[in-house]
């Protein structure tokens, strides 16, 4: 049986079953709302899109409907809607609500309070992020292609519980791919430069996310896409500002994943068996 067809139950959404509380986000592919389910009193998130922008939401529902993993956002429902302004056809996706926001906001808030992630929190958080990516790849042959801190949500802290979200760019793994996708800052060099790429592209992005967890920063000083492309022509020269003990394994993972030359970048088998992840992904 095709693994794309193995699904959990995703109910048909009726918008009359929800109260919209407020808008919490807006992007290229739609608007995101915090909502209350009337019957249960549960807070959820509703994503709405219209026209051809619905394709991304349909893909998200398709992937999330297959997944049974503690670090992947749960899908509660999917349905058709119409715009109240012009009657344009659209769709909506109901998903789990993560009260602490995405990793970018969470880490920046911690930094503002001079309360950076401890080495233990860095390892635990990244272990969950890696586990979600590994699950998609091993179980369904899917790569995410838009791995960045904004696409991982903080469901709980003490202990940390992370959820992967936003599957609009996810795809079945092919030996070679060519379509440019994702966010340039966190995309692999081969994607940014319009070259063929493989499943190793997600490993590059994972290394950058790990660096962000450790430092709260992006490792390269660039101001635009052209400067980023120029940066890819040189050496990585990644600098770690934190001197604390306990992060040597994390630094080694970054140095072996954030590698501009895809051929020299570590592969998934090596990453799965990296000493940073041996304990955290068990």
C-alpha positions in Angstrom: 0.0 0.0 0.0 1.3 3.5 -0.9 2.3 5.2 2.3 0.8 8.4 1.0 -2.6 6.7 1.6 -2.2 5.6 5.2 -4.2 8.2 7.2 -5.5 9.0 10.6 -9.0 10.3 10.9 -9.4 13.9 9.8 -12.9 15.3 10.2 -14.7 17.6 7.8 -14.6 21.1 9.2 -17.7 23.2 9.7 -16.8 26.8 10.6 -20.0 27.1 12.6 -18.4 24.8 15.2 -15.7 27.4 16.1 -15.4 30.9 17.5 -12.6 32.9 15.9 -10.7 34.5 18.8 -8.1 36.5 16.9 -5.7 36.6 13.9 -2.3 35.4 14.8 -0.5 35.3 11.5 -0.7 36.2 7.8 1.5 35.1 5.0 1.8 34.4 1.3 -0.4 31.3 1.5 -3.1 32.4 3.8 -4.2 33.7 7.2 -3.9 31.9 10.6 -6.4 32.3 13.5 -6.6 31.2 17.1 -10.1 29.7 17.6 -12.2 28.0 20.2 -14.0 24.7 19.5 -17.6 25.3 20.9 -18.3 21.8 22.0 -15.1 21.0 23.7 -13.8 24.4 24.8 -10.5 23.5 23.2 -8.2 26.2 21.8 -7.0 25.3 18.2 -5.5 27.0 15.2 -7.3 27.5 11.9 -5.5 28.2 8.7 -7.5 29.7 5.8 -6.5 29.9 2.1 -8.3 30.8 -1.1 -8.0 30.1 -4.8 -4.9 28.3 -6.0 -3.2 29.0 -2.6 -5.3 26.1 -1.3 -2.9 23.6 -2.8 -0.4 24.1 0.0 -3.0 23.6 2.7 -4.2 20.4 0.9 -0.7 19.1 0.8 -0.3 19.9 4.6 -3.5 18.1 5.4 -2.4 15.1 3.3 0.9 14.8 5.1 -0.3 15.6 8.6 -3.2 13.1 8.1 -0.6 10.3 7.8 1.6 11.1 10.7 1.6 9.6 14.2 4.5 11.3 15.9 4.7 13.3 19.1 6.8 16.0 17.5 4.6 16.6 14.5 1.6 19.0 14.7 -1.7 17.2 14.9 -4.4 17.9 12.2 -7.9 18.0 13.6 -9.9 18.8 10.4 -10.1 20.1 6.9 -12.9 21.7 4.9 -14.1 23.9 2.2 -15.0 27.6 2.8 -16.1 30.7 0.9 -14.9 34.2 1.3 -17.4 36.6 2.9 -16.0 39.4 0.7 -16.3 37.9 -2.8 -17.5 34.3 -2.4 -14.2 33.0 -3.6 -13.8 29.2 -3.0 -11.2 28.3 -0.3 -10.2 25.8 2.3 -9.3 25.7 6.0 -7.1 23.5 8.1 -7.6 23.0 11.8 -4.5 22.1 13.8 -3.1 21.8 17.3 -2.4 25.0 19.2 1.1 25.6 20.6 0.8 28.3 23.3 4.5 29.2 23.4 4.8 30.1 19.7 7.6 29.2 17.3 11.2 28.6 18.2 12.4 32.0 16.9 10.1 33.9 19.2 10.7 31.6 22.1 14.5 31.7 21.9 14.6 35.5 21.4 12.3 35.9 24.4 14.6 33.8 26.5 17.6 35.8 25.3 15.9 39.1 26.2 15.6 37.8 29.7 19.3 36.7 29.7 18.1 33.1 30.0 19.5 31.3 27.0 18.9 27.6 26.4 21.0 25.4 28.5 23.2 22.7 26.8 20.6 20.1 28.0 17.7 22.1 26.5 19.6 22.5 23.2 20.2 18.8 22.9 16.6 17.9 24.0 15.1 20.4 21.6 17.2 19.5 18.7 16.7 15.8 19.4 13.0 16.3 18.9 13.4 18.4 15.8 15.7 15.8 14.2 13.3 13.0 15.3 10.4 14.6 13.4 12.5 14.9 10.2 13.8 11.4 10.5 10.3 10.0 11.0 9.1 11.7 7.8 12.0 10.5 5.8 12.1 6.9 7.1 8.4 6.3 7.3 7.1 8.1 4.2 10.2 9.0 2.2 9.4 12.7 2.6 11.7 15.7 3.1 10.4 19.0 4.5 12.4 21.5 2.4 11.6 24.4 4.6 13.3 23.7 7.9 13.8 26.8 10.0 13.1 27.8 13.6 9.8 29.4 12.6 8.5 26.0 11.5 9.0 24.3 14.9 6.5 25.3 17.6 7.0 25.1 21.4 4.1 23.1 22.8 5.5 22.9 26.4 8.6 23.8 28.3 10.1 22.2 31.4 10.5 19.8 29.7 10.5 21.1 26.2 8.1 19.6 23.7 8.5 20.6 20.1 6.1 20.2 17.1 7.0 20.4 13.4 4.6 22.4 11.2 4.1 23.9 7.8 4.4 21.1 5.2 3.6 23.1 2.1 7.0 22.5 0.5 7.4 18.9 1.7 7.9 16.3 -1.0 8.6 12.7 -1.7 12.4 12.1 -1.8 13.9 11.8 -5.2 17.5 11.1 -6.0 17.9 14.5 -7.6 15.5 17.5 -7.3 15.6 20.9 -9.0 12.7 23.1 -7.9 13.9 26.0 -5.7 11.8 26.1 -2.4 12.0 27.2 1.2 13.5 30.2 2.9 16.8 31.3 1.4 18.6 31.9 4.7 18.0 28.4 5.9 18.0 26.7 2.5 21.0 24.6 1.3 23.4 26.4 -1.1 22.6 24.1 -3.9 18.9 25.1 -3.7 19.7 28.9 -3.4 21.9 28.6 -6.5 19.3 26.8 -8.5 21.3 23.6 -8.8 20.1 20.0 -8.5 19.9 18.8 -4.9 19.1 15.7 -2.8 17.7 14.8 0.6 20.9 16.2 2.2 19.3 19.7 1.8 17.4 19.1 5.0 20.5 18.2 6.9 22.1 21.6 6.0 19.0 23.4 7.3 19.0 21.3 10.5 22.5 22.3 11.2 21.5 26.0 11.0 18.6 25.4 13.3 20.9 23.7 15.8 23.3 26.7 15.6 20.4 29.0 16.3 19.4 27.0 19.4 23.0 27.3 20.6 23.5 31.0 19.8 20.2 32.7 19.0 21.8 33.8 15.8 22.4 33.1 12.1 26.0 32.1 11.4 26.6 34.2 8.3 26.7 38.0 8.2 24.7 38.7 5.0 22.2 41.4 4.1 20.6 40.1 1.0 20.4 37.1 -1.4 23.3 38.1 -3.5 25.6 38.4 -0.5 24.4 35.0 0.6 25.3 33.5 -2.8 28.7 35.1 -2.6 29.2 33.7 0.9 28.6 30.2 -0.4 31.7 30.6 -2.7 34.0 30.9 0.3 34.7 28.7 3.4 32.1 28.1 6.1 34.2 29.5 9.0 31.4 29.0 11.6 32.2 30.7 14.9 30.7 29.6 18.2 30.5 32.2 20.9 29.3 29.9 23.6 32.3 28.4 25.5 30.2 26.3 28.0 31.0 22.6 28.4 28.5 20.1 27.1 28.0 21.4 23.5 31.0 19.9 21.8 28.9 17.2 20.1 26.4 19.9 18.9 29.3 21.9 17.5 30.6 18.9 15.6 27.1 18.2 14.2 26.9 21.8 12.9 30.4 21.6 11.3 29.5 18.4 9.5 26.0 19.5 8.3 26.4 23.2 7.5 28.8 22.4 4.7 28.4 24.4 1.4 29.6 21.5 -0.8 26.8 18.9 -0.8 29.3 16.1 -1.6 31.3 16.8 1.5 28.2 17.2 3.8 27.4 14.3 6.0 24.6 12.0 4.9 21.5 10.9 6.8 23.0 7.6 8.0 25.9 9.5 9.5 23.6 12.0 11.1 21.3 9.3 12.6 24.3 7.8 14.3 26.0 11.0 15.4 26.9 11.0 19.1 24.7 14.1 19.6 21.7 12.1 18.7 22.4 8.6 20.0 20.7 9.3 23.3 18.2 12.0 22.5 16.4 10.2 19.7 16.0 6.9 21.5 
